[in-house]
Amino acid sequence: MASSTEFTAYSPSHLVVLAIFAGGTLALVAAGPRLRRSGAQRPLALTLAWGCVVFGLASSVLALFPFRVHHSLPLQICDFAWVVVAWALFGGAPGGRVAPSPLAAALTYYWGLTLSVQALVQPTLSQAFPDPNFFAFWGKHVLIVWGAVYLCLSLGHGPDWTSYRRAVAWTLGWLLAVFCLNAVLGSDYGYVNGKPSQATVLDVLGPWPGYVVAEMAIVLTLWALITLPWTGLPRRRSG
C-alpha cells in the first residue's frame, strides 16, 4: 500500500491540478481571437515565461537533494521544454506583440502540446501534496503547456513543415545524447534505456528497444498530423 506521502495518480490532489489546468487552457483558447487583434500580448506572455523559469529552476534545484546521478540531472525532455517555452514567450516585437524565434516556436509547439501533456495524465512523480516537489513538478508542467497553448493556439504561432523537421532533428539529437549518457552513467533519463517503474503507456509498446522505436514512430506521426491543419500536405518539388 502506498504511504500517505507518496503521490498516487488520479488522487484528489491530481484531479484538482487537472481541473485547474483544464480551466486555464480553456480560458487561454477562448481569449485567442481578442488577443490576436490586440497589441497587448506581452504582459501575459511574460507572466507565463517567468512562471516557467521559476518553477523550472525550482524543480531542477529540488531534484539535487539528495543528489543521485541517476535521477538528479536535468536531462528529461521537460527540463529542456520549460527553457524553450520561456525563450519563445520572451520574444517580443514592436507594438506589444509576441514574436518568437522560429526554432523556439517549433519546439514549443511540438514539445509543449504533446510530450509535456503526457506528464500531466501519466505523471512520474513520487512526492504527494503538500511536498515542495509536488508544486514544482505540477507548476513546471502546467506552465509549459499553458505557454505552448498561449503562443501557438491563442496567438496563432503555428508550425510549418520546416518547423516539423527542426523539431524532429532536435528531438532525435536529444534522444541520442541521453541514450549515450545513460549508457555511461547507468541511468535512464528520458526512459530511453528502460521503462519507468510506474505504469505508463509504454507498457503496451513491448520490451526495449522496440518500445523506443514504436514511441518515436507514434510521436512523429502525431506531429505530422498536428502540422496538417496549419500547412496542408507537403508539396513535392517539381523537376
N, C-alpha and C positions, 0 to 999 in steps of 0.2 A: 504494500500500500504506500502511495506517495505521502511524504511528510507534509506538514502544514506549511513549510517554507519552500516547497517545490512547486514550480509552475505546472499547471495542467491545462492543456488546450481546451478551449470552449468552456472553461470555467466562467463564473460570473465576471471576474475581472477582465478576462479575454473578450467576452461579449460586450462589455462596456466600451473597451477600446475599439472594437469593430463598429459599434454604433456611432461613436464619435467620429471615426474615420469615414463612415458612410455619409453621415450628415455633413461633414466638411467637404467631402468630394462633391456631393450634390449641390451644395452652395456655390462652389467654385465653377462647376459646369453651368449652373443656371445664370451666374453673373457674366459668363463669357461674352454674349452679344454686347452688353453695355461696356465691358472692359475693352473690347476690340475697337469700339468707337471713341473711347476715352483716351486722353493723353496722360492720364494719371495711373499708369500701370506699375510704376516703380515702387511706390510705398509697400504694397502687398508683396511684390517680388522680393524686396529687400528683407521684409519680415520673415518670409519663408526661407530665404537664403541664410540669414543669421540663425534661424532656428536649426537648420541643417548643420551649421557649423557648431553651434553649442551642443546639440545632442550627439552629433558625430564625434566630437572631441571627448565628450563625457563618456561615451561608450568605449572609445579607444583607451582612455585612461583607466576606467574601471576594470577593463579586461587585463590590465597589467598586474592586478592584485587579487590573488597571489600570481606571480609570473610563472607561466608554464609555456615553454616554447611551442608546444603542440596546439595551444589554444589562444595564446595571448597576443599574437601578432595581428595587425590589422590587414589581413590578406583576403578576407571574404569579398565577394563582388559588391556587397552593400557598403563595405568600408571604402570602396572607391566611388560608389554611386553617390554618396552624400557630397563628396567633393565635387563631382561633375555637376550635380544639380545646383549646388551653391554657385559654382563658376558660371553656369548658364544664367542663373537668375540675377547675378551681379552685373551682367552685361547690359549697358544702357545706351540710349540714343537720344538725340535732341527731342524735346517735346515731352519728356517723361515716359517714353515708351521703352519696352524691354527689347534688347537686340543681342541675343546670344551668339557666340561663335558657332559656326556650322558643326564642328566636332562636338562641342558641349551639348548643343541641341539634339544631335543624333543620339548620343549616349543617354541623355536624359529621357528621350522618348522610349528607346528600346529597353534600357535597364530599369528605368523608373516605373514604366507601366506594365512590365511583365515580371522580371526577375524579383524585384522588390516586393511585388504583390504576393508572391508565393510565401514570403516570410510572414505576411500578415495572416494567411489562412493556415499555414503549416509552420508555426514558429519553432525554432530550435533554441528554446530558452529554458533555463533551469530555475531561475530565481522568480519567486512569486511576489505579488503585491504585498507590502509596500517597499520591497528591496530597491535600492537605487538602480541596480541593473535592470529591473523591470521597467522603470521610467526611461532609462537611457535607450534600451532596446526599442521600446514602442515609439518613443519620441523620434528616434532616428528613422525608423522605417515608415512611420506615418508621414513625416515631413518629406522624405524622399518622394513618396508617391504624390502627396499634395503638390509638391513643387513641380513634378512632371505634369500633373493634371493642369495646373495653372499655366505653365509655359506652353504646353502643346495643345491642350483641348480648349482652355479658356481663351488664350491669346492667339491660337492658331499657328504656332510654330511647328508645323508638321514635317515629316520626313520626305525625302525623295529616294531614288534608288542609289544615289551616291551616299546618302546617309546610311542606308542599309548596308552597303559594302564597308563603310567605315566602322559601323558598329560590329559587324561580323569579324573584321580584321582585329579590332581591339579586343574583342571577347576571346577569340581564339588565341591571341597573344597572351592574355591573362591566363587562360586555361593551361597553356603550355608552360608558362613561367611557374605557376603554382604547382603544377604536376611535378616539375623538376625539383622545386624546393621541398615539396612533400617527400620526395624520394630521398633527399639528403637528410631531412630532419626527422623522418619517420612520422610525420604529421598527416593531417587530412583536411587542410584548408580547401574550401570550395566543394568538399566531398567528391573530389575527382579521383581519389585513390581508394575510396571506400565509402559506404553509405553511413549516414548519421545513425546514432543509437536510437533516436526517436523514430516512430513510424512516419514515413513520408510517402509521397507519390513515387519516389524512386524504387520502392519495394516492388512495384508491379512491372518494372522495366528489366527485371532479370539481374543476374550477377555481374560483377565487374569483370572486364571493362565494357561489356555490352550495354549496361545502363548509361554509361557516359556517352557512347555513340548515339544511343536512342534519344537521350535527353537533348543533345545538340541538334539532332535532326528535327525533333519536335520544336525546339526553340527557333531554329532558323526558318522552319515552315510557318510558325506563328508570326514571326517578324515579317515575313514576306506578305502574309495575309493582312496584317495591320498597316502595311505600307500601301496596299492597293487602293484604299479609299482616298488617299491623298494624290496618287500618281496614275492609277490605272496600270495595265500590264506594261512591262519594259518593252521598248521598241528595239527591233533588230536593226543594226546598221546595214544600209544597202551597200553593195559593191564588194 
